[in-house]
Amino acid sequence: RSVACGEAHVLAVAEDGALYAWGSNAQGQLGLGPSHFFDFRDERRPTPVVPFCGGDLRVAVAACGATHSAVVDERGATWTWG
């Protein structure tokens, strides 16, 4: 559906509203949760962002800043991280 680019990371919204992220996670901007937050290695492949993959939440639009990310879900709620 759409792609958003930050300084060194990317968010992609699939047709079904699922969200994928890859690139730098230095500030938690990939939204991969606490197990990845202090893991500063790059994610080289599109990685599902929970709860936006396989759950009830679907992304309508995504945006990236230099080291942060934001999405609006299909219910109108705003989510930010990084």
Backbone bond lengths (Angstrom), bond angles and torsions (degrees), N, CA, C in turn:
res aa  C-N    CA-C-N  psi(-1)  N-CA   C-N-CA  omega(-1)  CA-C   N-CA-C  phi
1 R - - - 1.452 - - 1.522 110.77 -
2 S 1.380 116.26 -47.36 1.470 118.57 -179.94 1.522 110.68 -160.43
3 V 1.342 114.56 163.88 1.465 122.70 178.69 1.520 108.01 -133.83
4 A 1.342 116.60 139.03 1.467 122.11 175.25 1.524 107.98 -127.19
5 C 1.332 115.97 141.51 1.468 120.79 -176.77 1.517 110.95 -122.28
6 G 1.332 115.66 133.03 1.451 122.47 172.57 1.517 109.07 -100.39
7 E 1.327 116.67 -164.19 1.465 120.56 179.59 1.525 111.40 -60.96
8 A 1.328 116.87 -41.37 1.469 120.10 -178.13 1.524 111.81 -146.88
9 H 1.344 116.95 26.51 1.461 120.20 176.98 1.522 110.38 -146.24
10 V 1.324 114.75 161.93 1.462 121.63 -176.27 1.524 109.20 -134.03
11 L 1.332 116.21 141.31 1.460 122.91 169.26 1.520 107.64 -117.73
12 A 1.322 116.51 138.27 1.461 121.26 176.49 1.519 108.77 -128.26
13 V 1.325 115.43 131.88 1.455 121.93 176.46 1.526 107.40 -103.02
14 A 1.331 116.07 119.85 1.461 121.39 179.62 1.531 110.34 -77.11
15 E 1.317 116.29 167.28 1.466 121.68 179.57 1.527 112.45 -56.45
16 D 1.334 117.28 -32.51 1.465 120.63 -179.15 1.526 113.19 -86.84
17 G 1.350 117.94 5.42 1.458 121.88 179.29 1.511 114.37 87.84
18 A 1.328 117.69 1.64 1.468 121.02 175.99 1.527 109.06 -70.04
19 L 1.338 116.80 149.60 1.464 122.23 -177.71 1.521 110.08 -115.91
20 Y 1.325 115.57 134.63 1.463 123.01 177.95 1.522 108.45 -126.89
21 A 1.344 116.19 146.15 1.464 121.20 -178.66 1.517 109.68 -136.62
22 W 1.345 115.96 148.94 1.457 121.00 172.67 1.517 109.32 -158.69
23 G 1.341 115.05 164.54 1.456 121.67 -177.24 1.517 110.49 112.89
24 S 1.323 116.42 -149.33 1.462 122.22 -178.62 1.526 110.95 -73.38
25 N 1.331 115.55 140.74 1.459 121.70 175.20 1.531 110.57 -121.14
26 A 1.331 117.04 25.34 1.464 122.25 -173.27 1.525 113.63 -57.90
27 Q 1.323 118.36 -29.75 1.465 121.91 -179.79 1.526 111.82 -118.21
28 G 1.324 116.98 18.00 1.460 120.40 -178.21 1.515 113.23 77.58
29 Q 1.331 117.31 16.01 1.459 121.27 -174.21 1.525 114.67 -69.67
30 L 1.337 117.74 -11.06 1.462 119.31 177.17 1.526 112.30 -82.30
31 G 1.325 117.25 -16.44 1.462 119.85 178.14 1.508 113.56 70.77
32 L 1.320 116.78 30.71 1.459 120.56 -175.29 1.518 113.74 -88.45
33 G 1.309 117.77 4.84 1.457 120.68 174.74 1.510 113.37 92.07
34 P 1.331 116.50 174.05 1.461 121.80 -173.64 1.520 114.29 -61.21
35 S 1.322 118.30 -29.17 1.463 118.83 -178.48 1.522 112.05 -68.13
36 H 1.319 117.52 -20.07 1.460 121.94 -179.16 1.531 112.65 -106.51
37 F 1.342 117.99 -11.10 1.465 120.19 -168.58 1.519 113.29 -57.61
38 F 1.330 117.59 -41.61 1.457 119.11 -178.44 1.524 111.99 -97.83
39 D 1.298 116.74 13.82 1.459 122.70 177.45 1.522 106.51 -97.72
40 F 1.320 115.98 98.69 1.457 119.95 -171.33 1.522 114.41 -84.50
41 R 1.328 117.91 5.53 1.459 118.57 178.70 1.525 109.64 -71.63
42 D 1.301 115.12 151.92 1.459 120.20 177.69 1.523 110.35 -70.40
43 E 1.305 115.97 147.10 1.461 122.00 167.60 1.523 105.21 -94.44
44 R 1.302 117.38 114.03 1.467 121.26 -175.43 1.519 113.65 -85.95
45 R 1.314 116.60 -13.75 1.462 120.58 -178.93 1.529 109.40 -120.89
46 P 1.322 117.33 151.24 1.466 119.11 174.41 1.530 110.08 -55.41
47 T 1.328 115.16 125.81 1.458 122.35 -175.25 1.525 108.80 -117.56
48 P 1.335 118.89 129.60 1.466 120.59 179.85 1.529 111.52 -60.81
49 V 1.324 115.81 136.04 1.464 121.99 176.79 1.531 107.61 -101.12
50 V 1.333 115.68 112.78 1.463 121.50 177.67 1.521 106.82 -82.03
51 P 1.300 122.73 135.08 1.455 128.83 16.19 1.521 114.49 -98.13
52 F 1.324 118.23 19.03 1.461 120.88 -174.48 1.521 113.89 -92.27
53 C 1.315 117.70 6.78 1.469 122.00 175.80 1.517 108.19 -128.83
54 G 1.295 116.45 118.68 1.451 120.61 176.93 1.514 115.33 82.17
55 G 1.320 117.71 1.10 1.460 121.05 179.04 1.517 111.03 -110.78
56 D 1.328 115.82 -163.51 1.463 121.03 -179.74 1.519 113.15 -83.61
57 L 1.336 117.86 -17.89 1.459 120.97 -177.21 1.520 110.80 -84.67
58 R 1.317 115.92 135.62 1.456 122.42 177.72 1.523 108.56 -127.26
59 V 1.313 116.45 139.83 1.461 122.11 -178.02 1.527 110.21 -87.21
60 A 1.329 116.12 134.09 1.461 121.77 174.63 1.521 110.61 -93.01
61 V 1.343 116.49 -41.99 1.468 121.10 -178.36 1.524 108.83 -151.04
62 A 1.336 115.97 145.78 1.467 122.07 178.52 1.519 109.43 -126.92
63 A 1.334 116.17 150.08 1.465 122.00 176.96 1.520 108.69 -143.22
64 C 1.326 115.96 151.24 1.463 121.78 178.92 1.515 110.00 -126.69
65 G 1.338 116.15 140.54 1.447 122.51 165.96 1.515 107.28 -102.05
66 A 1.309 117.32 -168.10 1.466 120.58 -179.03 1.523 111.23 -57.62
67 T 1.335 117.25 -50.02 1.471 120.85 -178.06 1.526 111.84 -135.04
68 H 1.313 116.96 29.85 1.460 120.36 176.12 1.526 109.58 -144.66
69 S 1.321 115.30 165.49 1.460 121.58 -178.57 1.519 109.48 -136.78
70 A 1.328 115.92 155.32 1.457 121.57 177.03 1.521 108.90 -147.64
71 V 1.316 115.94 144.37 1.458 120.94 172.99 1.517 108.87 -136.90
72 V 1.312 115.19 155.04 1.457 122.62 168.86 1.519 105.38 -114.04
73 D 1.336 116.13 125.87 1.460 118.25 -179.74 1.527 109.90 -83.70
74 E 1.326 116.30 172.86 1.462 120.87 -175.88 1.521 113.05 -68.18
75 R 1.335 117.38 -11.50 1.465 121.51 175.84 1.523 111.60 -90.83
76 G 1.352 117.00 -6.44 1.454 121.85 178.73 1.512 115.14 96.95
77 A 1.327 118.61 1.70 1.470 121.75 178.89 1.527 110.06 -80.43
78 T 1.331 115.95 143.01 1.463 122.12 178.31 1.520 109.34 -101.10
79 W 1.326 115.88 135.97 1.467 123.79 179.18 1.517 107.77 -125.50
80 T 1.339 117.50 134.87 1.468 121.23 177.95 1.522 109.82 -134.55
81 W 1.323 115.98 153.43 1.465 121.88 176.09 1.515 109.21 -160.93
82 G 1.326 115.36 165.64 1.464 121.58 179.57 1.504 111.45 102.63
